[in-house]
């Protein structure tokens, strides 16, 4: 039976997937102008990635506790994504070395991370109940 946490994971997963998919399609010239999501500043991406990574980690722990093997993969993705989101945030507060900024991460890579996070959160909505 689906509970509120399952619906929230599914909705957040769908929103993150669309937050990554629409701008990625727009960067290739596919879709209307509003697909670019110009109202979303680049500085906010690290916060969204870190927060969603923490949310995915919590959901994947619930999956693991329910003896679901997908939870192990979800937790691995959550740890990687949490590091990618958290290191630039720490560096913005003066914590950590210069390479914490990850200058090689472009907007398109953030969009792909959003899509991956969203898909795993959507899977978690169903896998937490198995």
C-alpha positions in Angstrom: 0.0 0.0 0.0 1.3 3.4 -0.9 1.9 5.9 1.8 2.6 9.6 1.8 6.4 9.1 1.6 5.9 7.0 -1.5 3.9 9.7 -3.2 6.3 12.4 -2.2 9.3 10.4 -3.6 7.4 9.8 -6.8 6.4 13.4 -7.3 9.9 14.7 -6.4 11.3 12.1 -8.8 9.1 13.2 -11.6 9.8 16.9 -10.9 13.6 16.3 -10.9 13.4 14.3 -14.1 11.5 17.1 -15.9 13.9 19.7 -14.4 16.7 17.9 -16.1 14.9 16.7 -19.2 13.3 19.9 -20.4 16.5 22.1 -20.3 18.5 19.3 -21.8 16.1 19.1 -24.7 16.1 22.9 -25.0 19.9 22.9 -25.2 19.6 20.7 -28.4 16.9 23.0 -29.8 14.0 20.7 -29.1 10.8 22.0 -27.5 9.4 25.5 -26.7 11.4 28.4 -25.2 10.1 27.7 -21.7 11.8 24.3 -21.7 15.1 26.2 -20.9 13.9 27.0 -17.4 15.6 30.4 -17.3 14.1 31.2 -13.9 16.4 28.6 -12.4 19.8 30.1 -11.6 22.9 27.9 -12.0 24.0 28.7 -8.4 20.9 26.9 -7.2 21.8 23.6 -8.9 24.3 22.4 -6.3 21.7 23.0 -3.5 19.1 21.0 -5.4 21.5 18.2 -6.2 22.7 18.0 -2.6 19.1 18.1 -1.2 17.8 15.5 -3.6 20.9 13.3 -3.0 20.1 13.3 0.7 16.4 12.6 0.0 17.5 9.7 -2.3 19.9 8.4 0.4 17.0 8.3 3.0 14.7 6.5 0.5 17.4 4.0 -0.4 18.0 3.1 3.2 14.3 2.4 3.5 14.6 0.2 0.4 17.6 -1.7 1.9 15.7 -2.2 5.2 12.8 -3.8 3.2 15.3 -6.3 1.7 15.2 -4.7 -1.8 18.3 -5.0 -3.9 17.5 -1.8 -5.8 18.3 0.1 -2.6 22.0 -0.7 -2.8 22.2 0.8 -6.3 20.1 3.8 -5.2 22.4 4.3 -2.2 25.4 4.3 -4.4 23.9 6.8 -6.7 22.8 8.9 -3.7 26.3 9.0 -2.3 27.9 10.0 -5.6 25.3 12.7 -6.2 25.5 14.0 -2.6 29.3 14.4 -3.0 28.8 16.2 -6.4 26.3 18.6 -4.7 27.9 19.0 -1.3 31.5 19.7 -2.3 30.8 22.9 -4.2 28.5 24.1 -1.4 31.3 23.5 1.1 33.8 25.4 -1.1 31.4 28.3 -1.4 31.6 28.7 2.4 35.4 28.5 2.3 35.6 24.8 3.4 37.8 22.5 1.4 40.3 22.8 -1.4 39.8 24.5 -4.7 39.0 21.3 -6.6 35.8 21.1 -4.5 34.2 23.5 -7.0 34.2 20.8 -9.8 34.7 23.3 -12.6 34.3 20.5 -15.2 30.6 20.1 -14.3 28.6 22.0 -16.8 24.9 22.8 -16.9 24.3 19.8 -19.1 25.9 17.5 -16.6 23.7 18.9 -13.9 20.7 18.2 -16.1 21.8 14.6 -16.5 22.3 14.3 -12.8 18.7 15.7 -12.3 17.4 13.0 -14.6 19.3 10.2 -12.9 18.2 11.3 -9.5 14.6 11.7 -10.6 14.5 8.3 -12.1 15.9 6.7 -9.0 13.5 8.6 -6.7 10.6 7.5 -8.9 11.8 3.9 -8.7 12.1 4.3 -4.9 8.5 5.3 -4.7 7.6 1.7 -5.7 10.6 -0.1 -4.4 10.1 1.0 -0.8 6.9 -1.1 -0.7 8.3 -4.3 -2.1 
